[in-house]
């Protein structure tokens, strides 16, 4: 029963992540919704606890990859693309030092 609750929690989390990652992109939102629903539906009758845990691990990994690696892009010209990174993807710039063995003070 715990794996069923975990599966439902991951299902909901994947859909929330999908909505955040593909915001304002109806085609991507719909494609991701169909894929998530299809994968969960195809495996809903799985009874092997080991296989269920493996599938849940894959779902969890997919959610992390979506949240941390996917960036939206918009074609603005024939050879230009505008990237639309989410705030949680942006990181502070780390200063570059030529000699990493030497301590530098900021």
C-alpha positions as CSV (number, residue, x, y, z in Angstrom):
1,X,0.0,0.0,0.0
2,X,2.9,2.4,0.7
3,X,4.1,2.0,-2.9
4,X,0.6,3.0,-4.2
5,X,0.7,6.2,-2.1
6,X,4.3,6.9,-3.3
7,X,3.2,6.3,-6.9
8,X,0.3,8.7,-6.6
9,X,2.6,11.3,-4.9
10,X,5.1,10.9,-7.8
11,X,2.3,11.1,-10.4
12,X,1.1,14.4,-8.9
13,X,4.6,15.7,-8.6
14,X,5.4,14.9,-12.2
15,X,2.3,16.8,-13.3
16,X,3.2,19.8,-11.2
17,X,6.7,19.8,-12.5
18,X,5.4,19.4,-16.1
19,X,3.2,22.5,-15.6
20,X,6.1,24.5,-14.3
21,X,8.7,23.4,-16.8
22,X,6.5,23.8,-19.9
23,X,4.5,26.8,-18.8
24,X,2.8,28.6,-21.8
25,X,3.8,25.8,-24.2
26,X,0.5,24.0,-24.9
27,X,2.0,21.4,-27.2
28,X,4.7,20.4,-24.8
29,X,2.3,20.5,-21.8
30,X,-0.1,18.2,-23.6
31,X,2.6,15.8,-24.9
32,X,4.1,15.5,-21.4
33,X,0.7,15.0,-19.8
34,X,-0.1,12.2,-22.3
35,X,3.3,10.5,-21.7
36,X,3.0,10.6,-17.9
37,X,-0.5,9.3,-18.0
38,X,0.4,6.6,-20.5
39,X,3.4,5.3,-18.5
40,X,1.5,5.2,-15.3
41,X,-1.5,3.5,-16.9
42,X,0.8,0.9,-18.7
43,X,2.2,-0.1,-15.3
44,X,-0.8,0.2,-13.0
45,X,-1.3,-3.6,-12.8
46,X,2.3,-4.3,-11.8
47,X,2.5,-6.5,-8.7
48,X,6.2,-7.1,-8.2
49,X,7.4,-4.9,-5.4
50,X,10.9,-4.9,-6.9
51,X,9.6,-3.8,-10.3
52,X,7.3,-1.1,-8.7
53,X,10.3,0.3,-6.8
54,X,12.4,0.4,-10.0
55,X,9.6,2.2,-11.9
56,X,9.2,4.7,-9.0
57,X,12.9,5.4,-9.0
58,X,12.8,6.1,-12.8
59,X,9.8,8.4,-12.3
60,X,11.6,10.3,-9.5
61,X,14.8,10.6,-11.7
62,X,12.7,11.9,-14.6
63,X,11.1,14.6,-12.3
64,X,14.6,15.7,-11.2
65,X,15.9,15.9,-14.8
66,X,12.8,17.9,-15.9
67,X,13.1,20.3,-13.0
68,X,16.9,20.8,-13.3
69,X,17.8,20.4,-17.0
70,X,15.0,21.5,-19.2
71,X,15.0,25.1,-20.5
72,X,12.4,26.5,-22.8
73,X,13.5,28.2,-26.0
74,X,11.6,30.3,-28.5
75,X,12.5,30.8,-32.2
76,X,12.7,34.6,-32.6
77,X,14.3,34.6,-36.1
78,X,15.3,32.2,-38.7
79,X,18.6,31.6,-37.0
80,X,18.0,32.9,-33.4
81,X,16.6,31.3,-30.4
82,X,15.6,33.0,-27.1
83,X,16.2,30.9,-24.0
84,X,13.7,31.3,-21.2
85,X,15.3,29.8,-18.1
86,X,13.3,29.5,-14.9
87,X,14.5,31.2,-11.8
88,X,15.3,27.9,-10.1
89,X,17.7,27.0,-12.9
90,X,19.7,30.2,-12.6
91,X,22.8,29.9,-10.4
92,X,25.2,32.5,-9.0
93,X,28.3,32.8,-11.1
94,X,31.3,31.2,-9.6
95,X,34.5,33.3,-10.1
96,X,37.2,31.7,-12.1
97,X,40.8,31.5,-10.7
98,X,43.8,30.5,-12.8
99,X,45.6,28.9,-9.9
100,X,43.1,26.9,-7.8
101,X,45.8,25.9,-5.3
102,X,46.2,29.5,-4.1
103,X,43.4,31.0,-1.8
104,X,41.8,34.1,-3.1
105,X,39.8,36.5,-1.1
106,X,36.6,37.9,-2.7
